[in-house]
Amino acid sequence: MEKWKEKIVISTTLNDLSNWSRLSSLWPLLYGTSCCFIEFASLIGSRFDFDRYGLVPRSSPRQADLILTAGNSNNENGALFSEII
């Protein structure tokens, strides 16, 4: 898991992510593995207005510019992400 983490994991601030999404239409994939995802998925709802920033949720990693994960991480998830990328 550490091999791919160095190449593709980007740590950023919410402000920088917001500016990046305003620059061009960002297509995120929301990926949740536990109960933490319920709060995370509320971003798509009308209260937080995901569309205001030009974000278009995608259901396929192939179409996504950004994969946002919430929940536990383990070796199975690492294998899944290495196959996706």
Protein Blocks (a to p, Z undefined) as FASTA:
>chain_A
ZZmmmmmmccddfklmmmmmmmpccddddddfbfklmmmmmmmmmklommlnopacdfbf
klpmbdcdeddddfklmmmmmmmZZ
